[in-house]
Amino acid sequence: MVGRRRRDGSHVRRLGAQRHREPGVRDAVHGARAGQHRRRQPRHQRHAARELQRRADPGGQPNDDAVLQHRGVLDSCARYVRERGPEHDHRSRFVEHEHEPDAESVVRTDQRHVDSDAGEQHLQHRAVLVDRHRRQLTDVRIRHRDPADAARPGRHAAPVLTMKFSQRARRLLFVAGVLAVWAVSPRAQGSNTQRPVFRGGTELVLVNVVVRDKSGAVVRGLTQADFVVTEDDKPQSVSSFDFEELDRPDAAAAAAEPKPPVLEKKPVPATRPTVTSITGPAAAPVERPKVDMHGRRLIVLFFDLSSMQPEEIERAVKAAHDYVDQKLSPSDLIAVTSFSTSLHLDQDFSADKAVIGPVIDRFSGASGQGFDEGAAVDPDSTDTGFTPDDTEFNIFNTDRRLDALQTLADALSGIEQKKSVIYFSSGMSQSGNDNQVELKRTIDRANRANVSIYAADMRGLQASVPGGDATQASTRGRGAFSGASVASQFSRMSSTQDTLTTMAEDTGGRAFFDSNTFTEVFQRVVDDTSAYYVLGYSSSNPARDGRFRRIKVRLARRTDLKLEYRSGYYAPRDFAHATRDDREEQLQDQLMSALSMTDLSAYVSTAYFRVGDNRFFVPISVVVPGYQVPFTRATDKNKSTIDVLGIVRTKQGPPVGRIRDTVRIAVQADDELKRKTVQYETGMELAPGTYHMKVVVRENQNGTMGSYETDVVVPDLKADSVKLSSVVVGTQLQQGAARNDRNPLVRNGRELVPNVTHVVSAGQHLYFYYEVYDPGRAPAAASGSSPTQAIKVLTSIAFFRGKVRAFETPLVETTELTSPDRKSAVFQFDVPAASLPPGLYTCQVNVVDDVAGTFTFPRMQLYVRK
């Protein structure tokens, strides 16, 4: 017995030495009585202790072997770590009846038994890895509890799980870590390191070419070597070539009707909220997943209900029915869209006449919302002196229709094959160059999406009456007798057709006017899509100037064939080549986009001050880091401009406020603006409620944009015991600020500039500003006694560092209203930051209304740096 104890003691010492040498190694289990475990059957091998507070076999002989494991190998997470072999159907657990005692262990009965109807294996913790599932770890226990025995498979030595690292390997790892930290440190990168900008990519220009002979039949069998493509008279290398043919009998059988919807069946606003502008550096529309519709003729029927009169809608419906009911081929897929106040998808692509027909029948004369184009005054004419000028109205309507076509083209961009949009309308007016930006954008979006627009003027062949018909007022002046009024009618009609002609020709389609046979547009679509070649090339012109590039396609060895293709496309446009309208559209698109850009960091902070009954003034601060704003070098100053565009909406969606301004910055050449911020201040009046605000900022040198979205909560203070405004803290008083009677932060010609980050330097001053509204009033004094104070408001500011109060301002008491018109008591504090040691503080504003017996203690975080 003594020898055994000595042997046990040496074993413990050996384990202690092992732990000392390897700090990451700890004991996992303790020895178990080997004799009993060796004589057990496989059923009993999974029989183990459930309580760690007592031993499994107290009277047994302990096992001198111990199992060690590295703490990085397994963490049992206060769970039992078990393993069961294929033959282990159940877990050991306590049961009410007793197990039969072991034949050689009659003295000690084991009351831990296994029920024959036990369930499946219990869930194990995720830290038990696959390679840890070994039979010898059947009863591994966690270490931090009392010791307990563990069953062992035999007398052989237990493995020791360690993670051995030599001293040399550790030194190498340490040196590698130091080098990695040094490599990414700002000092190693240099003090003038700028943000990396990655640009690249190849744009593939696709051209659909229809080759016809003298009889008008499509010529087949041409190869890629037969075509020569030039862009602005410069030869291009054709990199992709394909031939699409839909007239083959097996074409429709090979292409099954698409099961999932190709377009989203929901109303799409005409303002394109999710589409970004293509004029900026990151203005390309979002790439949609490609859908292969090979062997299908894709036709979209677009009913512009905002421009057509009731009889014109009837003509469009009849023309569409004639094609669907009589000429619809098995390879055709028809989609129906309409535009009135917004763009709607009435029917996704389908080849079922029974589905398409009822959808077309929904459009009737009562659906029309079209109005005559507003009159545009001719400054050289004296006969229209009393005619109202509706030019702005026409510009707005035209932009809405072009926006709808852009949205439709973006929705179709996920389909690789050619798409044909039949646009039923009554013309589209254009006022000078006002709609040129939207028109070019529409053509570019359509070309990028491989969409051809076929415009059909549903007014048909018109006869103009010199004196005017009953739909308009009589012509006055000499124009009715000189022919000037008739010429003016033809001029207006021609201007509404020119826009459709430009849009159709530049996208590879065609416009149809002055004809009462409206089936020609469908026949043209069939002829252009029955068989055509698709040529693709990468332009050799890397300029991103946004100019129109003319495409010419000819055959290398044959001149007797006629080729039909689109005349060109608009090149991508970077910010340097963007016009004023393009840049404004870019801001508008980003403001309405659901995916905000963050290339330029921005932060917005708001507050609220009551200025009237149910009205609050909300000052808005927009902050941009100075190191992200590039400047133009000048002789004595560095100059830059930042565009700010923002909108405030209610939770229901309607806008209630708008921000639009250009901030001009001019600093001294030696001024270190990179260590400062650019802050823009504005404000608006809002009613109590919850609003959503989005602000877009853009620096106008490289066109980098950023945006910030936040919810603005303007509380209703009527139910508050102490009606307190926002607590504004700033570090700067702007001298000579413009007078703003509605902004409470402007007082006596000095404006408090809010500190958005609440980070101040030790040498600055902390300026606090807040207001208390409608404080309690004391009852009037009795006659003959001293007058009683009307109000009594007590306030102070305390600074806490942790749970210790580090500083507190003297108590300030006011007995009268500072702004009687707003029924408010104004409080201003000037606290030198030098009185606070550097560190993080919790600033508590104490406000007590002594007359009403109410109080409030708003808090904010504040950091003082050296």
URCOR-V461859 format. One record per backbone hydrogen bond with DSSP energy under -1.0 kcal/mol. NH is the residue of the N-H (numbers start at 1). CO is the residue of the C=O. If there is no record, write none. Layout:
# URCOR-V461859
nh = [NH | NH]
co = [CO | CO]
This chain:
# URCOR-V461859
nh = [5 | 6 | 7 | 8 | 9 | 10 | 11 | 12 | 13 | 14 | 15 | 16 | 17 | 18 | 19 | 20 | 21 | 22 | 25 | 26 | 28 | 37 | 38 | 39 | 44 | 45 | 47 | 60 | 69 | 71 | 73 | 74 | 79 | 81 | 88 | 89 | 93 | 118 | 128 | 129 | 132 | 133 | 134 | 137 | 138 | 140 | 161 | 170 | 171 | 172 | 173 | 174 | 175 | 176 | 177 | 178 | 179 | 180 | 181 | 182 | 183 | 184 | 189 | 190 | 205 | 207 | 209 | 210 | 212 | 213 | 216 | 219 | 226 | 227 | 228 | 230 | 231 | 232 | 236 | 239 | 240 | 242 | 244 | 246 | 251 | 254 | 255 | 266 | 268 | 272 | 275 | 283 | 291 | 296 | 297 | 299 | 300 | 301 | 302 | 303 | 304 | 305 | 305 | 306 | 307 | 308 | 313 | 314 | 315 | 316 | 317 | 318 | 319 | 320 | 321 | 322 | 323 | 324 | 325 | 326 | 327 | 332 | 333 | 334 | 335 | 336 | 337 | 338 | 339 | 340 | 343 | 344 | 346 | 347 | 350 | 356 | 357 | 360 | 361 | 363 | 367 | 369 | 370 | 381 | 387 | 390 | 394 | 395 | 396 | 397 | 398 | 399 | 400 | 401 | 402 | 403 | 404 | 405 | 406 | 407 | 408 | 409 | 410 | 411 | 412 | 415 | 416 | 419 | 420 | 421 | 422 | 423 | 424 | 425 | 428 | 434 | 439 | 440 | 441 | 442 | 443 | 444 | 445 | 446 | 447 | 448 | 449 | 450 | 451 | 452 | 454 | 456 | 457 | 458 | 460 | 468 | 472 | 481 | 482 | 485 | 487 | 488 | 489 | 490 | 491 | 492 | 493 | 494 | 495 | 496 | 498 | 501 | 502 | 503 | 504 | 505 | 506 | 508 | 509 | 512 | 520 | 523 | 524 | 525 | 526 | 527 | 528 | 529 | 530 | 532 | 533 | 534 | 535 | 536 | 537 | 546 | 549 | 551 | 552 | 554 | 556 | 562 | 564 | 569 | 571 | 574 | 578 | 583 | 584 | 585 | 586 | 587 | 588 | 589 | 590 | 591 | 592 | 600 | 603 | 605 | 607 | 609 | 611 | 612 | 615 | 616 | 617 | 618 | 620 | 621 | 622 | 623 | 624 | 626 | 628 | 629 | 632 | 638 | 639 | 640 | 642 | 643 | 644 | 645 | 646 | 647 | 648 | 649 | 650 | 653 | 656 | 657 | 659 | 661 | 663 | 665 | 667 | 669 | 671 | 673 | 676 | 678 | 680 | 682 | 684 | 686 | 689 | 691 | 692 | 693 | 694 | 695 | 696 | 697 | 698 | 699 | 700 | 703 | 706 | 707 | 708 | 710 | 712 | 714 | 724 | 725 | 726 | 728 | 730 | 734 | 737 | 746 | 747 | 750 | 751 | 752 | 753 | 755 | 760 | 762 | 764 | 766 | 767 | 768 | 769 | 770 | 772 | 773 | 774 | 778 | 785 | 793 | 794 | 795 | 796 | 798 | 799 | 800 | 801 | 804 | 806 | 807 | 809 | 812 | 814 | 819 | 824 | 825 | 827 | 829 | 831 | 833 | 835 | 836 | 839 | 841 | 842 | 843 | 844 | 845 | 846 | 847 | 848 | 849 | 850 | 853 | 854 | 856 | 860 | 862 | 863 | 864 | 865]
co = [1 | 2 | 3 | 4 | 5 | 6 | 7 | 8 | 9 | 10 | 11 | 12 | 13 | 14 | 15 | 16 | 17 | 18 | 22 | 69 | 67 | 33 | 34 | 35 | 41 | 41 | 44 | 57 | 26 | 24 | 70 | 70 | 76 | 140 | 85 | 87 | 113 | 115 | 125 | 127 | 129 | 130 | 132 | 134 | 135 | 137 | 68 | 166 | 167 | 168 | 169 | 170 | 171 | 172 | 173 | 174 | 175 | 176 | 177 | 178 | 179 | 180 | 185 | 186 | 537 | 535 | 533 | 564 | 562 | 217 | 213 | 211 | 223 | 224 | 554 | 552 | 234 | 550 | 229 | 536 | 536 | 534 | 532 | 530 | 248 | 250 | 251 | 264 | 343 | 269 | 272 | 280 | 414 | 293 | 331 | 333 | 420 | 335 | 422 | 337 | 424 | 303 | 339 | 339 | 304 | 304 | 309 | 310 | 311 | 312 | 313 | 314 | 315 | 316 | 317 | 318 | 319 | 320 | 321 | 322 | 323 | 329 | 297 | 350 | 299 | 347 | 301 | 344 | 303 | 342 | 268 | 338 | 336 | 336 | 334 | 352 | 353 | 356 | 357 | 360 | 364 | 305 | 308 | 378 | 384 | 375 | 390 | 391 | 392 | 393 | 394 | 395 | 396 | 397 | 398 | 399 | 400 | 401 | 402 | 403 | 404 | 405 | 406 | 407 | 408 | 412 | 291 | 450 | 298 | 452 | 300 | 454 | 302 | 456 | 496 | 431 | 435 | 436 | 437 | 438 | 439 | 440 | 441 | 442 | 443 | 444 | 445 | 447 | 446 | 419 | 421 | 423 | 512 | 425 | 457 | 465 | 469 | 478 | 478 | 479 | 483 | 484 | 485 | 486 | 487 | 488 | 489 | 490 | 491 | 492 | 494 | 497 | 498 | 499 | 500 | 501 | 502 | 505 | 504 | 455 | 517 | 519 | 520 | 521 | 522 | 523 | 524 | 525 | 526 | 244 | 209 | 242 | 207 | 240 | 205 | 572 | 569 | 567 | 230 | 228 | 226 | 212 | 210 | 549 | 547 | 544 | 575 | 579 | 580 | 581 | 582 | 583 | 584 | 585 | 586 | 587 | 588 | 705 | 623 | 621 | 619 | 617 | 615 | 615 | 612 | 686 | 609 | 684 | 682 | 605 | 680 | 603 | 678 | 676 | 625 | 626 | 639 | 667 | 632 | 665 | 663 | 698 | 661 | 696 | 659 | 694 | 657 | 692 | 654 | 650 | 648 | 648 | 646 | 644 | 642 | 640 | 638 | 636 | 668 | 671 | 673 | 624 | 622 | 620 | 618 | 616 | 714 | 712 | 649 | 710 | 647 | 708 | 645 | 706 | 643 | 704 | 641 | 699 | 697 | 597 | 695 | 693 | 691 | 689 | 722 | 771 | 608 | 769 | 767 | 751 | 749 | 743 | 750 | 747 | 734 | 745 | 732 | 729 | 863 | 865 | 761 | 831 | 730 | 829 | 728 | 827 | 825 | 723 | 823 | 790 | 782 | 814 | 848 | 812 | 846 | 844 | 807 | 842 | 804 | 801 | 799 | 799 | 797 | 795 | 793 | 824 | 819 | 772 | 770 | 768 | 766 | 764 | 832 | 833 | 864 | 862 | 800 | 860 | 798 | 858 | 796 | 856 | 794 | 854 | 792 | 849 | 849 | 847 | 843 | 841 | 758 | 839 | 760]
